[in-house]
């Protein structure tokens, strides 16, 4: 180009040659600049991508040690820029534990090829990247967990279902409720069966209506007995039954005995005169109005069930940022108390899942709803291992359901899910070893979308589902 320039400058054949030469030089410089500038942009884009990868790697890691964070970032960044032959290095990195952000800066230099001819030997550039850990704003999660009697079964021949659930749920807690996230994440536990236990400590809350404990004593009556029944023959065998989908066997007469009534010396037989004590164990009736299930956020109080023995299992743990409290509650889940082996009523669990997230009574730990579900982000994780077996009567008690009554239960389940979605609450729905098509269909309906629905056929599937949910709830994203 220099020789060409001199040649045209020395040309005495006219002004046209001089003008053409100058224009040609400018044109060639512009082309060279465009080529080098496009290469500069390419290298800058590669450096930006590498820095984003490094920032994400640091954010995803659980470490809060600055030196370890730097080592992770440098390793990931170098691997990416070396692969693209890009001359850039990380120059600054900062972790803001309050904002939960990772900010990083990298500087690079592009050495042009053609622009060196006009004296430009290097073209520096700077790229920045920042990530934020977890969702925008705070996070409130309600784990609505099935601890019915069917969870006592073993799905894979080793651990029981409840043991696998405890492992999976604890893993989710450890990934979401980190030390760095303590001020931003709250979690609640809502165990459910046929009834939900709201905790006896809430007896005198304005949203509860519980009578005082009481006792009754029946009158003693005596009658004269002069006959008795005697039975002979028959054949005993083994019969089978089912409790919440769990089969069991018992001794029964497969060939009936022959029974007759015979006279005996008259004697006095007395009954009654016993005292029965009733108390509240934390169980509550469903709220009903005109024979229909009332949705959450009630304007009237829930009624406590007075019982002679406990008829609901573990109590609710309201929203808390104490991971130890949540983990211990999961570890303490039981599937029966004495002879009480509960069955399944999913709508009740869902209602209380919404109740622990809602800002008004019955619980007040939840922040106000955000129409964008970001400040805070609210989510329900619903897990069941089977189908509904119960329905809610007009009084709010639950009972074994017929086919028609089950249809109402599933309709109510969908209505509660619709209510939660109307509040912009995310719903994750997990079926654990569920084979019933109706139950799976209802779970899929409840899930926010396909990515929120899990059909876990094995213990490994359940653990993977909770791990995936944990990852989605602690989503790390690029912010700049």
Secondary structure, DSSP 8 states (H G I E B T S, - for coil): -HHHHHHHHH--S-HHHHHHHHHHHHHHHHHHHHHHHHHHHHHHHHHHHHHHHHHHHHHHS----HHHHHHHHHHHHHHHHHHHT--EEEEEEEEETTTTEEEEEEEEEE--SSGGGGT---EEEEEEEEEEESSSS-EEEEEEEE-SGGGGSBSSSSSBHHHHHHHHHHHHHHHHS-STTTTTEEEEEEEESSS-B--GGGTTSTTEE----EEEE---EEEEEEEEEEEE--EEEEEEEEETTEEEEEEEEEE--EEEEEEEEEEEEEE---EEEEEEEEEE---EETTEE--SS-SS-EEEEEESS--S-SB-EEEES-HHHHHHHHHT--S-BTTB-----HHHHHHHHHHHHSSSTT---S----TTS-TTEEEEEEEESS---EEE-TTS-EEE--HHHHHHHHHHHHHHHHHHHHTT-EEEEEEES---HHHHHHHHHHSSSGGGEEEE-SHHHHHHHHHHHHHHHT-EEE--
